């Protein structure tokens, strides 16, 4: 399987079924959207994350997908995800191929996140906004699918138990809402026919 075929298969699967929605009984949720950015480089599919600056008041130093709260100027949640990607990473929305929508994900700060999956250029030409991003992290998809990097802990929040997924790549730990979105995305990837052949291909040196 080639990487382009993987992207095509993901698009087919994501558009073939409606994303699951989420309602929090007794609580109004604010709307947010993110982009799960994918790209190909040297025949290897990658996923892009951003790290929030340590100076921020909330979620400082945590890893995320580009995105944020829906603003009045955003007609749709997709516009939110694309606008935020452009503002945070300097990637024009015209250069994003949107593959589809993952399941809605709630946050402990009372947001409902709509995660869109999209393909961006693989040239690495980012223009990070320093007030929102202090690191752009590119991770080969095969690394994220390695069970050895995943740790699951059982946490209790507001009287309810839930699993928290931690993905460790070198010194980087991805968790929280981003970890839940990543888990949902990887569940789609693993179901793509022929994916194992692509993941078994050797990575370029240094990856």
FIGUZA-415290 format. One record per residue (C-alpha): residue in one letter; chain; y negated, z negated, x negated. Coordinates in Angstrom, 2 decimals. Last residue first. Layout:
BEGIN
+--------+--------+---------+---------+---------+
| residu | chaine |      py |      pz |      px |
+--------+--------+---------+---------+---------+
|      A |      A |       Y |       Z |       X |
...
+--------+--------+---------+---------+---------+
END
This chain:
BEGIN
+--------+--------+---------+---------+---------+
| residu | chaine |      py |      pz |      px |
+--------+--------+---------+---------+---------+
|      X |      A |   -8.51 |  -12.42 |  -13.19 |
|      X |      A |   -9.17 |  -12.10 |  -16.92 |
|      X |      A |   -6.93 |   -9.09 |  -17.45 |
|      X |      A |   -6.53 |   -6.86 |  -14.40 |
|      X |      A |   -4.19 |   -8.24 |  -11.73 |
|      X |      A |   -0.59 |   -7.09 |  -11.56 |
|      X |      A |    0.61 |   -5.60 |   -8.26 |
|      X |      A |    2.65 |   -8.12 |   -6.26 |
|      X |      A |   -0.15 |   -8.53 |   -3.71 |
|      X |      A |   -0.14 |   -4.83 |   -2.87 |
|      X |      A |    3.62 |   -4.75 |   -2.47 |
|      X |      A |    3.49 |   -7.88 |   -0.35 |
|      X |      A |    1.04 |   -6.31 |    2.09 |
|      X |      A |    3.51 |   -3.67 |    3.24 |
|      X |      A |    3.14 |   -4.47 |    6.92 |
|      X |      A |    0.04 |   -6.63 |    7.59 |
|      X |      A |    1.14 |  -10.04 |    8.91 |
|      X |      A |    0.10 |  -11.91 |    5.74 |
|      X |      A |   -3.45 |  -10.63 |    6.12 |
|      X |      A |   -3.92 |  -11.92 |    9.64 |
|      X |      A |   -2.85 |  -15.45 |    8.73 |
|      X |      A |   -5.10 |  -15.18 |    5.68 |
|      X |      A |   -8.13 |  -14.77 |    7.95 |
|      X |      A |   -7.31 |  -17.89 |    9.99 |
|      X |      A |   -6.82 |  -19.91 |    6.80 |
|      X |      A |  -10.14 |  -18.63 |    5.42 |
|      X |      A |  -11.94 |  -19.64 |    8.62 |
|      X |      A |  -10.45 |  -23.14 |    8.39 |
|      X |      A |  -11.35 |  -23.44 |    4.71 |
|      X |      A |  -14.91 |  -22.31 |    5.43 |
|      X |      A |  -15.17 |  -24.91 |    8.19 |
|      X |      A |  -14.26 |  -27.60 |    5.67 |
|      X |      A |  -12.65 |  -26.58 |    2.37 |
|      X |      A |  -13.05 |  -24.39 |   -0.71 |
|      X |      A |  -12.61 |  -26.13 |   -4.07 |
|      X |      A |  -13.82 |  -24.37 |   -7.24 |
|      X |      A |  -12.88 |  -25.64 |  -10.70 |
|      X |      A |  -10.03 |  -23.14 |  -11.01 |
|      X |      A |   -9.36 |  -21.85 |   -7.49 |
|      X |      A |   -8.53 |  -24.79 |   -5.22 |
|      X |      A |   -8.09 |  -24.14 |   -1.49 |
|      X |      A |   -8.40 |  -27.33 |    0.59 |
|      X |      A |   -7.33 |  -27.26 |    4.25 |
|      X |      A |   -8.23 |  -30.14 |    6.57 |
|      X |      A |   -5.73 |  -30.78 |    9.35 |
|      X |      A |   -6.84 |  -32.52 |   12.54 |
|      X |      A |   -6.64 |  -35.93 |   14.17 |
|      X |      A |   -9.04 |  -36.83 |   16.99 |
|      X |      A |  -10.83 |  -40.16 |   17.41 |
|      X |      A |  -14.26 |  -38.79 |   16.53 |
|      X |      A |  -12.82 |  -37.39 |   13.30 |
|      X |      A |   -9.42 |  -38.27 |   11.87 |
|      X |      A |   -8.10 |  -36.43 |    8.80 |
|      X |      A |   -4.66 |  -35.09 |    7.85 |
|      X |      A |   -4.76 |  -33.41 |    4.46 |
|      X |      A |   -3.57 |  -29.94 |    3.50 |
|      X |      A |   -3.55 |  -28.70 |   -0.12 |
|      X |      A |   -3.51 |  -25.00 |   -0.95 |
|      X |      A |   -3.58 |  -23.59 |   -4.51 |
|      X |      A |    0.21 |  -23.52 |   -4.89 |
|      X |      A |    0.68 |  -21.60 |   -1.65 |
|      X |      A |   -0.73 |  -18.47 |   -3.38 |
|      X |      A |   -2.50 |  -16.43 |   -0.71 |
|      X |      A |   -5.95 |  -17.23 |   -2.08 |
|      X |      A |   -4.94 |  -15.97 |   -5.51 |
|      X |      A |   -3.64 |  -12.68 |   -4.04 |
|      X |      A |   -7.01 |  -12.08 |   -2.40 |
|      X |      A |   -8.75 |  -11.98 |   -5.77 |
|      X |      A |  -11.65 |  -14.46 |   -5.77 |
|      X |      A |  -15.31 |  -13.56 |   -6.25 |
|      X |      A |  -17.68 |  -16.56 |   -6.30 |
|      X |      A |  -21.44 |  -16.10 |   -6.03 |
|      X |      A |  -23.25 |  -19.19 |   -7.30 |
|      X |      A |  -26.54 |  -21.00 |   -6.61 |
|      X |      A |  -27.07 |  -19.67 |   -3.09 |
|      X |      A |  -29.53 |  -20.74 |   -0.38 |
|      X |      A |  -32.85 |  -21.40 |   -2.14 |
|      X |      A |  -31.78 |  -19.16 |   -5.03 |
|      X |      A |  -31.47 |  -16.07 |   -2.76 |
|      X |      A |  -28.70 |  -14.13 |   -4.47 |
|      X |      A |  -29.35 |  -10.47 |   -5.37 |
|      X |      A |  -25.81 |   -9.16 |   -5.69 |
|      X |      A |  -24.77 |   -6.03 |   -7.50 |
|      X |      A |  -21.06 |   -6.76 |   -7.90 |
|      X |      A |  -20.15 |   -3.07 |   -7.61 |
|      X |      A |  -17.45 |   -3.65 |   -5.01 |
|      X |      A |  -19.54 |   -2.54 |   -2.04 |
|      X |      A |  -18.95 |   -4.64 |    1.09 |
|      X |      A |  -16.06 |   -4.70 |    3.56 |
|      X |      A |  -16.42 |   -6.89 |    6.63 |
|      X |      A |  -14.68 |   -9.69 |    8.51 |
|      X |      A |  -16.76 |  -11.43 |   11.17 |
|      X |      A |  -16.61 |  -15.19 |   11.69 |
|      X |      A |  -18.16 |  -16.55 |   14.91 |
|      X |      A |  -19.13 |  -20.15 |   14.20 |
|      X |      A |  -19.67 |  -22.70 |   16.98 |
|      X |      A |  -21.98 |  -25.38 |   15.63 |
|      X |      A |  -21.85 |  -29.07 |   16.49 |
|      X |      A |  -22.39 |  -30.57 |   13.00 |
|      X |      A |  -18.65 |  -31.35 |   12.84 |
|      X |      A |  -18.05 |  -27.60 |   12.88 |
|      X |      A |  -16.31 |  -25.37 |   15.40 |
|      X |      A |  -14.51 |  -22.12 |   14.51 |
|      X |      A |  -14.35 |  -19.03 |   16.72 |
|      X |      A |  -11.32 |  -16.85 |   16.05 |
|      X |      A |  -11.78 |  -13.86 |   13.74 |
|      X |      A |  -13.90 |  -10.80 |   14.54 |
|      X |      A |  -13.56 |   -7.22 |   13.37 |
|      X |      A |  -13.57 |   -4.75 |   10.51 |
|      X |      A |  -17.32 |   -4.45 |    9.90 |
|      X |      A |  -18.12 |   -1.94 |    7.15 |
|      X |      A |  -21.15 |   -3.36 |    5.36 |
|      X |      A |  -23.52 |   -1.11 |    3.40 |
|      X |      A |  -25.97 |   -0.60 |    6.30 |
|      X |      A |  -26.26 |   -4.37 |    6.56 |
|      X |      A |  -27.90 |   -4.31 |    3.15 |
|      X |      A |  -26.43 |   -6.70 |    0.61 |
|      X |      A |  -29.15 |   -8.88 |   -0.94 |
|      X |      A |  -26.85 |  -11.89 |   -1.19 |
|      X |      A |  -28.45 |  -14.57 |    0.98 |
|      X |      A |  -30.92 |  -12.56 |    3.06 |
|      X |      A |  -28.65 |   -9.53 |    3.52 |
|      X |      A |  -25.66 |  -11.68 |    4.33 |
|      X |      A |  -27.82 |  -13.71 |    6.74 |
|      X |      A |  -28.93 |  -10.56 |    8.55 |
|      X |      A |  -25.35 |   -9.26 |    8.77 |
|      X |      A |  -23.94 |  -12.51 |   10.18 |
|      X |      A |  -26.81 |  -12.98 |   12.64 |
|      X |      A |  -26.62 |   -9.35 |   13.78 |
|      X |      A |  -22.93 |   -9.92 |   14.47 |
|      X |      A |  -23.86 |  -12.91 |   16.65 |
|      X |      A |  -25.84 |  -10.51 |   18.88 |
|      X |      A |  -29.51 |   -9.85 |   19.68 |
|      X |      A |  -30.68 |  -11.78 |   16.64 |
|      X |      A |  -34.47 |  -12.22 |   16.86 |
|      X |      A |  -34.04 |  -15.59 |   18.58 |
|      X |      A |  -32.06 |  -16.92 |   15.64 |
|      X |      A |  -28.31 |  -17.55 |   15.35 |
|      X |      A |  -27.45 |  -20.22 |   12.82 |
|      X |      A |  -26.03 |  -19.28 |    9.45 |
|      X |      A |  -24.12 |  -16.77 |    7.41 |
|      X |      A |  -22.77 |  -15.92 |    3.97 |
|      X |      A |  -19.32 |  -17.48 |    3.60 |
|      X |      A |  -19.29 |  -20.99 |    2.27 |
|      X |      A |  -18.59 |  -23.20 |   -0.71 |
|      X |      A |  -20.08 |  -26.68 |   -0.83 |
|      X |      A |  -22.61 |  -27.89 |   -3.38 |
|      X |      A |  -24.89 |  -29.41 |   -0.73 |
|      X |      A |  -23.41 |  -29.36 |    2.77 |
|      X |      A |  -26.69 |  -30.69 |    4.20 |
|      X |      A |  -29.90 |  -31.79 |    2.46 |
|      X |      A |  -29.89 |  -28.94 |   -0.06 |
|      X |      A |  -30.57 |  -29.70 |   -3.74 |
|      X |      A |  -26.96 |  -29.13 |   -4.84 |
|      X |      A |  -27.34 |  -25.44 |   -4.08 |
|      X |      A |  -24.80 |  -23.91 |   -1.66 |
|      X |      A |  -21.95 |  -22.00 |   -3.21 |
|      X |      A |  -21.20 |  -18.50 |   -1.96 |
|      X |      A |  -17.83 |  -16.93 |   -1.28 |
|      X |      A |  -16.54 |  -13.38 |   -1.74 |
|      X |      A |  -12.96 |  -12.20 |   -1.11 |
|      X |      A |  -11.27 |   -9.67 |   -3.36 |
|      X |      A |   -8.90 |   -6.73 |   -3.00 |
|      X |      A |   -7.61 |   -5.27 |   -6.30 |
|      X |      A |   -7.47 |   -1.53 |   -7.04 |
|      X |      A |   -9.91 |   -1.79 |   -9.91 |
|      X |      A |  -12.43 |   -3.46 |   -7.58 |
|      X |      A |  -12.08 |   -3.58 |   -3.82 |
|      X |      A |  -14.29 |   -5.62 |   -1.52 |
|      X |      A |  -14.10 |   -8.22 |    1.20 |
|      X |      A |  -16.92 |  -10.30 |    2.71 |
|      X |      A |  -16.07 |  -12.87 |    5.42 |
|      X |      A |  -19.38 |  -12.67 |    7.30 |
|      X |      A |  -20.76 |  -15.68 |    9.14 |
|      X |      A |  -22.04 |  -16.51 |   12.61 |
|      X |      A |  -23.74 |  -19.44 |   14.30 |
|      X |      A |  -24.40 |  -20.63 |   17.85 |
|      X |      A |  -25.22 |  -24.22 |   18.69 |
|      X |      A |  -22.63 |  -26.14 |   20.67 |
|      X |      A |  -23.33 |  -28.14 |   23.82 |
|      X |      A |  -21.07 |  -31.17 |   24.08 |
|      X |      A |  -19.14 |  -32.61 |   27.01 |
|      X |      A |  -16.00 |  -30.61 |   26.38 |
|      X |      A |  -16.25 |  -28.62 |   23.17 |
|      X |      A |  -15.53 |  -24.98 |   23.94 |
|      X |      A |  -13.92 |  -22.54 |   21.53 |
|      X |      A |  -13.22 |  -18.82 |   21.83 |
|      X |      A |  -10.15 |  -16.96 |   20.62 |
|      X |      A |  -10.85 |  -13.51 |   19.25 |
|      X |      A |   -9.77 |  -10.69 |   21.54 |
|      X |      A |   -6.83 |   -8.57 |   20.34 |
|      X |      A |   -6.47 |   -5.03 |   19.03 |
|      X |      A |   -9.79 |   -5.06 |   17.15 |
|      X |      A |   -8.60 |   -7.53 |   14.53 |
|      X |      A |   -5.22 |   -5.84 |   14.07 |
|      X |      A |   -6.62 |   -2.33 |   13.65 |
|      X |      A |   -9.39 |   -3.50 |   11.33 |
|      X |      A |   -6.90 |   -5.42 |    9.23 |
|      X |      A |   -4.72 |   -2.33 |    8.95 |
|      X |      A |   -7.67 |   -0.18 |    7.83 |
|      X |      A |   -8.67 |   -2.77 |    5.21 |
|      X |      A |   -5.10 |   -2.90 |    3.92 |
|      X |      A |   -4.92 |    0.90 |    3.83 |
|      X |      A |   -8.10 |    0.92 |    1.73 |
|      X |      A |   -6.45 |   -1.51 |   -0.66 |
|      X |      A |   -3.51 |    0.83 |   -1.20 |
|      X |      A |    0.00 |    0.00 |    0.00 |
+--------+--------+---------+---------+---------+
END
